[in-house]
Amino acid sequence: MSAARDVLAVDLDGTLIASDMLHESFWATLGRDRAQVLKACGALLTGGKAALKAALAGAKVDVARLPYKTEVLDEIRRRRETGAHVVLATASDQALAQAVADHLGLFDEVLASDGATNLKGPAKAEALTGAYGDKGFAYAGDATADLPVWAVAREAIAVDVTPALKARIKTDTVTSVDSAAAPSGRLKAAFKALRPHQWLKNLLIFIPMLLAHDFAAGTIGAAIAAFVAFCLIASSVYVLNDLLDLSADRAHPRKRLRPFASGALPLQAGLVMAPGLFVAGIAVGAFAGPLFLGVLVFYYLCTLAYSLFLKRVTVIDICMLAGLYTLRVIAGAAATMTQPSVWLLGFSIFFFLALAAVKRQAELVDLVDAGREKAAGRGYLPEDLPLITMMALSSGYVSVLVAGLYLTSDAVAELYSFPSALWGICAVLIYWVSRIVMLTHRRRMHDDPIVFAVTDRVSLFCGASIIALALVAARLTVPVF
C-alpha cells in the first residue's frame, strides 16, 4: 500500500459523475423489471438503504455513458502521474462502483456499500481512516454528507460546492474543482426538461373549435384551459420518459444533450417534477369540464404505457404515437363540447401515423449512418428503413384522400361559402408530406417532424398557404350570374 500522503479518495455520486447511481439503477430497473423495484422496496424496509442499493445493483446501467465530470477525471490523472494511490470511495453499491472503476481504469481500490453497510458520511470517514489513518488521505466530495469525511482528511477537494458549504469544511487545505456540470444553470435545465417546443403539438386542441367555426368566449376559454393542462401533463410524461430512457438517450447523437441524460439536471429533480406537473395539469384541466378531464387522464395513462413498454414494441409504438396525436384533437372536442366528425378523426389518424413513421424514419437514418445493428430502446433494425419510409408516405397520402372525400360532404357546403378553395389544401399537403419524407431520407430531419416544421421556411409557407385557403373558402362569396 502507498504511503498515506499519496492516497486520493474520490466520491462517485455528484463528484465523479453528474448523477447518482442509486437513481440511475432505480430508473434503469423500473424501465425493464418493475417486479424487481417492488422487491427493492421490500429490501429497504427490512435491510435499510444499503439493502435497497444491493437489490437495484443488477440494473443494466451503461457505465460507459455516464455523465463523467471531465475536470475530476483530469485531477485524478494528474495525481496518478505523481504516484498517488487512488480509491473510489462511494455510498453506491459495490457492484456498480466496481463496474465504474473497471471502465475508467483509474482506481487502485474500491470502497463501497456492501448490502449491509451504507458507506456514507461517518461510515465512509471511519472506513477511510481505518485504512489510511487520520489525515492520511485527500478526499474529493461534493455534498453536505461529505463533511465528516473532509473533517478527517488531509486535504478537501470540493467539487462544485456552494460557497456556504465550502465555509463549513473543517480541513486546513481545501482545493476547489468547478466542472461544466455545476448547478448554476439548473433552472434553465429544468425548463428545457419540460420540452416547451413540444407544446406546439397541443395546438391540435384548437382544431375542433376552428373547424366548427365556434368562437364564443366560453369555448375559447375552455380550449385555452385544455391547452395549458395538456402542456403540463405532457411535460410530466416527458420528464418521466427521459428518466426511463437515460441509457438510450446517452447513446443518441442529439438526445444525449437532454438535461437528465447529460447530468445538467439531477435525477432527483425528476422525482418532484413528474408528479408535480401531473397534479398541476389535473387542476387546470378541471376548468375544462369533467369530459375533458376524463380524456386527459386517459391520455396520461396511454403515454405512461407507451413510456414504460409500448415504445419498445415494433409498429405498435408508431400506432401509439399517432393515437396520442389524435387524442389531442378528441380532447379539444371534449373541452369545447364540439362533436368531432368521422372525417376529422380519420384524417388525424392517418396524418399523424405518417408523422410518427417519419420520426422513426429519422431515427433509423441515424442508426444506419452510425453503423449500429439495432436502435437503442427501440425494436427496429437498419433493414426496416425502407418499410418505415413506405409507411410514412402511404399514411400521408391516405390522410389527403380522406380530406378529399370530406370535401364532397354536405357539411362542407354548410360551413364554407367557397369550398372549392379547400382542394388547394389537399395539393399543399401532398407536397408537404412528400417533401418531409424526402428530407428525412436525405438526413435533414429533426427527431420530431412537427418541431422541424416550425423552423423550416418551406413548411411555414405551406402552413400559411393552408390558412389562407381556409379563409378564402370560409369568407369568399361567389356572385351568381
C-alpha positions as CSV (number, residue, x, y, z in Angstrom):
1,M,0.0,0.0,0.0
2,S,1.2,3.5,-0.8
3,A,2.0,6.0,2.0
4,A,-0.9,7.8,3.4
5,R,0.2,11.1,1.9
6,D,-0.1,9.6,-1.5
7,V,-3.8,8.5,-1.1
8,L,-6.6,10.2,-3.0
9,A,-10.2,9.1,-2.2
10,V,-12.9,10.1,-4.7
11,D,-16.6,10.1,-4.2
12,L,-18.8,8.8,-7.1
13,D,-22.3,10.4,-6.9
14,G,-22.2,14.1,-7.7
15,T,-18.4,14.1,-7.6
16,L,-17.0,11.8,-10.3
17,I,-20.3,11.8,-12.2
18,A,-23.0,14.5,-12.6
19,S,-25.6,11.9,-11.4
20,D,-26.5,9.5,-8.7
21,M,-26.0,5.7,-9.1
22,L,-29.0,4.9,-6.8
23,H,-31.3,6.9,-9.0
24,E,-29.6,5.6,-12.2
25,S,-30.2,2.0,-11.1
26,F,-33.7,2.7,-9.9
27,W,-34.8,4.1,-13.3
28,A,-33.0,1.5,-15.3
29,T,-34.7,-1.2,-13.2
30,L,-38.1,0.5,-13.4
31,G,-37.9,0.6,-17.2
32,R,-37.2,-3.1,-17.6
33,D,-38.2,-5.0,-14.4
34,R,-40.9,-3.4,-12.3
35,A,-41.2,-6.5,-10.1
36,Q,-37.6,-6.0,-9.0
37,V,-38.4,-2.5,-8.0
38,L,-41.1,-3.9,-5.6
39,K,-38.5,-6.3,-4.2
40,A,-36.1,-3.4,-3.7
41,C,-38.7,-1.5,-1.8
42,G,-39.1,-4.6,0.5
43,A,-35.4,-4.7,0.9
44,L,-35.4,-1.1,2.0
45,L,-38.0,-1.8,4.7
46,T,-36.1,-4.8,6.0
47,G,-32.5,-4.0,5.5
48,G,-32.2,-0.2,5.1
49,K,-30.7,1.8,2.3
50,A,-27.7,-0.4,1.8
51,A,-30.0,-3.4,1.1
52,L,-32.0,-1.2,-1.3
53,K,-28.9,-0.4,-3.3
54,A,-27.8,-4.0,-3.4
55,A,-31.3,-5.0,-4.7
56,L,-31.0,-2.5,-7.5
57,A,-27.4,-3.2,-8.3
58,G,-28.2,-5.7,-11.0
59,A,-29.7,-2.9,-13.2
60,K,-28.3,-2.6,-16.7
61,V,-26.7,0.9,-16.2
62,D,-24.4,1.7,-19.1
63,V,-21.4,2.9,-17.1
64,A,-19.5,3.8,-20.3
65,R,-22.0,6.6,-21.0
66,L,-22.5,8.1,-17.5
67,P,-22.0,11.9,-17.3
68,Y,-18.5,11.9,-16.0
69,K,-17.0,15.2,-14.9
70,T,-14.0,15.8,-17.1
71,E,-12.4,18.2,-14.6
72,V,-12.4,15.5,-11.9
73,L,-11.0,12.9,-14.3
74,D,-8.2,15.2,-15.2
75,E,-7.4,15.8,-11.5
76,I,-7.3,12.0,-10.9
77,R,-5.0,11.5,-13.8
78,R,-2.7,14.3,-12.7
79,R,-2.4,12.8,-9.2
80,R,-1.8,9.3,-10.5
81,E,1.1,10.6,-12.5
82,T,2.7,11.7,-9.2
83,G,2.2,8.2,-7.8
84,A,-1.0,8.6,-5.8
85,H,-2.9,5.5,-4.7
86,V,-6.5,6.3,-6.0
87,V,-9.5,5.0,-4.2
88,L,-13.1,5.1,-5.3
89,A,-14.9,5.7,-2.0
90,T,-18.7,5.7,-2.5
91,A,-22.0,5.0,-0.9
92,S,-23.1,3.3,-4.1
93,D,-23.3,-0.5,-4.2
94,Q,-20.0,-2.4,-4.6
95,A,-21.1,-4.0,-7.9
96,L,-21.9,-0.7,-9.6
97,A,-18.9,1.1,-8.2
98,Q,-16.6,-1.7,-9.4
99,A,-18.1,-1.5,-12.9
100,V,-17.3,2.2,-13.0
101,A,-13.8,1.6,-11.7
102,D,-13.2,-1.2,-14.3
103,H,-14.4,1.0,-17.1
104,L,-12.3,4.0,-16.2
105,G,-9.1,2.1,-15.2
106,L,-8.1,4.9,-12.9
107,F,-8.7,3.4,-9.5
108,D,-6.4,1.1,-7.5
109,E,-9.1,0.2,-4.9
110,V,-12.9,0.4,-4.4
111,L,-14.7,1.1,-1.1
112,A,-18.5,0.9,-1.4
113,S,-21.7,-0.1,0.2
114,D,-22.0,-3.9,0.6
115,G,-25.7,-4.5,1.2
116,A,-25.3,-4.3,5.0
117,T,-23.4,-1.0,5.5
118,N,-24.3,2.2,3.7
119,L,-20.8,3.8,3.2
120,K,-21.9,7.4,3.6
121,G,-20.9,10.2,5.9
122,P,-19.5,9.0,9.2
123,A,-19.3,5.3,7.9
124,K,-17.2,6.4,5.0
125,A,-15.0,8.5,7.2
126,E,-14.5,5.5,9.6
127,A,-13.6,3.2,6.7
128,L,-11.0,5.6,5.2
129,T,-9.4,6.4,8.5
130,G,-9.3,2.7,9.3
131,A,-7.5,2.0,6.1
132,Y,-5.2,5.1,5.8
133,G,-5.2,6.8,9.2
134,D,-6.5,10.2,10.4
135,K,-5.4,12.9,7.9
136,G,-3.8,10.2,5.8
137,F,-5.7,10.9,2.6
138,A,-7.1,13.6,0.3
139,Y,-10.8,13.3,-0.3
140,A,-12.9,14.6,-3.3
141,G,-16.5,15.2,-2.5
142,D,-19.4,17.5,-3.3
143,A,-22.2,17.4,-0.6
144,T,-23.0,18.1,3.0
145,A,-22.8,14.3,3.6
146,D,-19.1,14.6,2.9
147,L,-18.4,17.0,5.8
148,P,-17.5,14.1,8.2
149,V,-15.0,12.7,5.7
150,W,-13.4,16.1,4.9
151,A,-13.0,16.6,8.7
152,V,-10.6,13.6,8.9
153,A,-8.9,14.2,5.5
154,R,-5.6,15.8,5.0
155,E,-6.9,17.7,2.0
156,A,-10.5,18.5,1.0
157,I,-11.2,18.6,-2.7
158,A,-14.5,20.4,-3.1
159,V,-16.2,19.6,-6.4
160,D,-18.9,22.1,-7.5
161,V,-19.8,23.1,-3.9
162,T,-21.5,26.3,-2.9
163,P,-19.6,29.0,-1.0
164,A,-21.8,28.2,2.1
165,L,-20.8,24.6,2.1
166,K,-17.2,25.3,1.4
167,A,-17.1,27.6,4.5
168,R,-18.2,24.6,6.6
169,I,-15.3,22.3,5.6
170,K,-13.1,21.9,8.7
171,T,-9.8,21.0,6.9
172,D,-6.7,23.1,6.6
173,T,-6.2,22.5,2.9
174,V,-9.2,23.0,0.6
175,T,-8.9,22.7,-3.2
176,S,-11.9,23.7,-5.4
177,V,-12.8,21.9,-8.6
178,D,-15.5,23.5,-10.7
179,S,-16.9,21.4,-13.6
180,A,-19.1,22.2,-16.5
181,A,-21.9,20.3,-14.7
182,A,-22.0,22.9,-11.8
183,P,-25.6,23.5,-10.6
184,S,-25.6,27.2,-11.6
185,G,-27.8,26.6,-14.7
186,R,-30.2,24.1,-13.2
187,L,-33.3,26.4,-13.5
188,K,-32.7,26.7,-17.3
189,A,-32.1,22.9,-17.5
190,A,-35.3,22.2,-15.6
191,F,-37.3,24.4,-18.1
192,K,-35.6,22.6,-21.0
193,A,-36.6,19.2,-19.5
194,L,-40.2,20.3,-19.9
195,R,-39.6,20.3,-23.7
196,P,-41.6,23.5,-24.3
197,H,-41.0,23.2,-28.0
198,Q,-43.2,20.1,-27.9
199,W,-46.1,22.1,-26.6
200,L,-46.7,23.1,-30.2
201,K,-48.4,19.7,-30.7
202,N,-51.1,20.7,-28.2
203,L,-52.3,23.4,-30.6
204,L,-54.3,20.5,-32.1
205,I,-56.7,21.0,-29.2
206,F,-58.0,24.1,-31.0
207,I,-58.8,22.3,-34.3
208,P,-62.4,21.1,-33.4
209,M,-63.3,24.7,-32.4
210,L,-61.8,26.2,-35.5
211,L,-63.4,23.7,-37.9
212,A,-66.8,24.2,-36.2
213,H,-66.4,28.0,-36.5
214,D,-67.3,28.3,-32.8
215,F,-65.6,31.4,-31.4
216,A,-67.7,32.1,-28.3
217,A,-65.8,33.4,-25.3
218,G,-66.7,30.3,-23.2
219,T,-65.5,28.0,-26.0
220,I,-62.2,29.8,-26.4
221,G,-61.6,29.9,-22.6
222,A,-62.2,26.1,-22.3
223,A,-59.8,25.5,-25.2
224,I,-57.1,27.6,-23.6
225,A,-57.5,25.8,-20.2
226,A,-57.3,22.4,-22.1
227,F,-54.2,23.6,-23.9
228,V,-52.4,24.6,-20.7
229,A,-53.5,21.3,-19.0
230,F,-52.2,19.2,-21.8
231,C,-48.8,21.1,-21.8
232,L,-48.4,20.3,-18.1
233,I,-49.4,16.7,-18.4
234,A,-47.3,16.2,-21.5
235,S,-44.3,17.7,-19.7
236,S,-44.8,15.4,-16.8
237,V,-44.6,12.4,-19.2
238,Y,-41.6,13.9,-21.0
239,V,-39.7,14.1,-17.6
240,L,-40.7,10.5,-16.8
241,N,-39.8,9.3,-20.3
242,D,-36.3,11.0,-20.0
243,L,-35.7,9.3,-16.7
244,L,-36.6,5.9,-18.1
245,D,-34.7,6.4,-21.3
246,L,-31.3,7.5,-19.8
247,S,-29.1,4.9,-21.4
248,A,-30.9,5.1,-24.8
249,D,-30.7,8.9,-24.8
250,R,-27.0,8.8,-24.0
251,A,-26.4,6.6,-27.0
252,H,-28.2,9.0,-29.3
253,P,-26.2,11.8,-31.1
254,R,-28.7,14.5,-30.1
255,K,-30.7,13.2,-27.2
256,R,-27.6,12.7,-25.1
257,L,-27.7,16.5,-24.6
258,R,-31.0,16.4,-22.8
259,P,-30.8,17.7,-19.2
260,F,-31.1,14.4,-17.3
261,A,-29.0,12.4,-19.7
262,S,-26.2,14.9,-19.8
263,G,-26.2,15.5,-16.0
264,A,-27.2,19.1,-16.3
265,L,-30.2,18.3,-14.1
266,P,-30.0,15.8,-11.2
267,L,-32.2,12.8,-11.4
268,Q,-33.7,13.6,-8.0
269,A,-35.4,16.6,-9.6
270,G,-37.4,14.4,-11.8
271,L,-39.0,12.7,-8.8
272,V,-40.5,16.1,-7.9
273,M,-41.2,17.4,-11.4
274,A,-43.1,14.5,-12.8
275,P,-45.8,14.2,-10.1
276,G,-45.9,18.0,-9.6
277,L,-46.6,18.7,-13.3
278,F,-49.2,15.9,-13.3
279,V,-51.1,17.4,-10.3
280,A,-50.9,20.9,-11.8
281,G,-52.2,19.6,-15.1
282,I,-55.2,17.9,-13.5
283,A,-56.0,21.0,-11.5
284,V,-56.0,23.2,-14.6
285,G,-57.9,20.6,-16.7
286,A,-60.8,20.6,-14.2
287,F,-61.7,24.0,-15.5
288,A,-62.4,22.5,-19.0
289,G,-65.0,20.1,-17.6
290,P,-65.3,16.5,-16.5
291,L,-65.5,15.1,-20.0
292,F,-62.2,16.7,-20.9
293,L,-60.7,15.6,-17.6
294,G,-61.5,12.0,-18.5
295,V,-59.8,12.3,-21.8
296,L,-56.8,14.0,-20.2
297,V,-56.4,11.1,-17.7
298,F,-56.8,8.5,-20.5
299,Y,-54.1,10.4,-22.4
300,Y,-51.8,10.2,-19.4
301,L,-52.4,6.5,-18.9
302,C,-51.6,5.9,-22.6
303,T,-48.4,7.9,-22.5
304,L,-47.4,6.1,-19.4
305,A,-48.0,2.7,-21.0
306,Y,-46.0,4.0,-24.1
307,S,-43.1,5.2,-21.9
308,L,-42.9,2.0,-19.8
309,F,-43.1,-0.6,-22.5
310,L,-45.0,0.1,-25.7
311,K,-42.3,2.3,-27.2
312,R,-40.1,-0.8,-27.5
313,V,-42.7,-2.8,-29.4
314,T,-42.2,-2.6,-33.2
315,V,-45.1,-0.9,-35.2
316,I,-47.3,-0.6,-32.0
317,D,-45.1,2.3,-30.9
318,I,-45.8,4.2,-34.2
319,C,-49.6,3.5,-33.9
320,M,-49.5,4.7,-30.3
321,L,-47.8,7.9,-31.3
322,A,-50.5,8.5,-33.9
323,G,-53.2,7.8,-31.4
324,L,-51.7,10.2,-28.9
325,Y,-51.8,13.0,-31.5
326,T,-55.4,12.1,-32.3
327,L,-56.3,12.2,-28.6
328,R,-55.3,15.8,-28.6
329,V,-58.0,16.5,-31.2
330,I,-60.5,14.5,-29.2
331,A,-59.6,16.3,-26.1
332,G,-60.2,19.7,-27.8
333,A,-63.6,18.5,-28.9
334,A,-64.4,17.3,-25.3
335,A,-63.3,20.7,-23.8
336,T,-65.3,22.8,-26.3
337,M,-68.2,20.4,-26.4
338,T,-67.8,20.1,-30.2
339,Q,-68.8,16.9,-32.0
340,P,-65.7,15.7,-34.0
341,S,-66.6,14.4,-37.4
342,V,-65.5,11.0,-38.6
343,W,-63.7,12.7,-41.4
344,L,-61.6,14.7,-38.9
345,L,-60.8,11.6,-36.9
346,G,-60.0,9.6,-40.0
347,F,-57.7,12.3,-41.3
348,S,-56.0,12.7,-37.9
349,I,-55.2,9.0,-37.5
350,F,-53.6,8.6,-40.9
351,F,-51.8,12.0,-41.0
352,F,-50.3,11.5,-37.5
353,L,-49.4,7.9,-38.4
354,A,-47.3,9.4,-41.2
355,L,-45.6,11.9,-38.8
356,A,-44.9,9.1,-36.3
357,A,-43.4,7.0,-39.1
358,V,-41.2,9.9,-40.2
359,K,-40.0,10.2,-36.6
360,R,-38.9,6.6,-36.6
361,Q,-37.5,7.0,-40.1
362,A,-35.2,9.8,-38.8
363,E,-34.0,7.6,-36.0
364,L,-33.3,4.7,-38.4
365,V,-31.4,7.0,-40.7
366,D,-29.1,7.9,-37.8
367,L,-28.9,4.2,-36.9
368,V,-27.7,3.3,-40.5
369,D,-25.2,6.2,-40.5
370,A,-23.8,5.1,-37.2
371,G,-23.4,1.5,-38.4
372,R,-25.3,0.1,-35.4
373,E,-27.3,-3.1,-35.6
374,K,-30.3,-2.0,-33.5
375,A,-31.8,1.2,-32.3
376,A,-31.2,1.8,-28.6
377,G,-34.5,1.4,-26.7
378,R,-36.4,0.5,-29.9
379,G,-37.3,-2.6,-31.7
380,Y,-36.2,-1.6,-35.2
381,L,-33.3,-2.8,-37.4
382,P,-31.5,-0.9,-40.2
383,E,-33.2,-3.1,-42.8
384,D,-36.6,-1.8,-41.6
385,L,-35.8,1.7,-43.0
386,P,-37.5,1.1,-46.5
387,L,-40.7,-0.2,-44.8
388,I,-40.9,2.7,-42.4
389,T,-40.4,5.1,-45.2
390,M,-43.2,3.4,-47.2
391,M,-45.4,3.6,-44.2
392,A,-44.9,7.3,-43.8
393,L,-45.7,8.1,-47.5
394,S,-48.7,5.8,-47.8
395,S,-50.2,7.0,-44.5
396,G,-49.7,10.6,-45.5
397,Y,-51.3,10.1,-48.9
398,V,-54.3,8.3,-47.4
399,S,-54.9,11.2,-45.0
400,V,-55.1,13.5,-48.0
401,L,-57.5,11.1,-49.6
402,V,-59.7,11.3,-46.5
403,A,-59.6,15.1,-46.6
404,G,-60.6,15.0,-50.3
405,L,-63.6,12.7,-49.6
406,Y,-64.6,15.1,-46.8
407,L,-64.7,18.0,-49.2
408,T,-67.5,16.2,-51.1
409,S,-69.7,16.0,-48.0
410,D,-72.7,18.2,-47.3
411,A,-71.1,19.6,-44.1
412,V,-68.5,21.4,-46.2
413,A,-71.2,23.2,-48.2
414,E,-72.8,24.4,-45.0
415,L,-69.7,25.7,-43.4
416,Y,-67.9,27.2,-46.4
417,S,-69.1,29.7,-48.9
418,F,-66.4,28.7,-51.5
419,P,-65.4,25.1,-50.7
420,S,-63.6,24.6,-53.9
421,A,-60.6,26.6,-52.4
422,L,-60.2,23.7,-49.9
423,W,-58.9,21.5,-52.7
424,G,-55.8,23.6,-52.7
425,I,-55.1,22.4,-49.2
426,C,-55.0,18.8,-50.4
427,A,-52.4,19.8,-53.0
428,V,-50.3,21.5,-50.4
429,L,-50.5,18.5,-48.1
430,I,-49.4,16.1,-50.8
431,Y,-46.4,18.3,-51.5
432,W,-45.5,18.7,-47.8
433,V,-45.8,15.0,-46.9
434,S,-43.7,14.1,-49.9
435,R,-41.1,16.7,-49.1
436,I,-40.7,15.9,-45.4
437,V,-40.2,12.2,-46.2
438,M,-37.6,13.1,-48.8
439,L,-35.8,15.4,-46.4
440,T,-35.7,12.7,-43.8
441,H,-34.2,10.3,-46.4
442,R,-31.6,13.0,-47.1
443,R,-30.6,13.2,-43.4
444,R,-32.1,16.7,-42.9
445,M,-34.9,15.9,-40.5
446,H,-35.1,16.8,-36.8
447,D,-36.0,14.0,-34.5
448,D,-39.6,15.3,-34.4
449,P,-41.2,16.4,-37.7
450,I,-43.6,18.9,-36.1
451,V,-40.7,20.7,-34.3
452,F,-38.8,20.7,-37.6
453,A,-41.8,22.1,-39.4
454,V,-42.0,25.3,-37.3
455,T,-38.3,26.1,-38.0
456,D,-38.5,25.2,-41.8
457,R,-39.3,28.1,-44.1
458,V,-41.0,25.9,-46.7
459,S,-43.1,24.2,-44.1
460,L,-44.1,27.6,-42.6
461,F,-45.1,28.8,-46.1
462,C,-47.2,25.6,-46.6
463,G,-48.9,26.3,-43.3
464,A,-49.6,29.9,-44.2
465,S,-51.0,28.7,-47.6
466,I,-53.3,26.3,-45.9
467,I,-54.6,29.0,-43.5
468,A,-55.1,31.4,-46.4
469,L,-57.0,28.8,-48.5
470,A,-59.3,28.0,-45.5
471,L,-60.0,31.7,-45.0
472,V,-60.8,32.1,-48.7
473,A,-63.1,29.1,-48.6
474,A,-64.9,30.5,-45.5
475,R,-65.2,34.2,-46.4
476,L,-65.3,34.4,-50.2
477,T,-68.7,34.9,-51.7
478,V,-69.1,33.8,-55.3
479,P,-71.6,36.0,-57.2
480,V,-74.3,34.2,-59.1
481,F,-74.9,35.4,-62.7
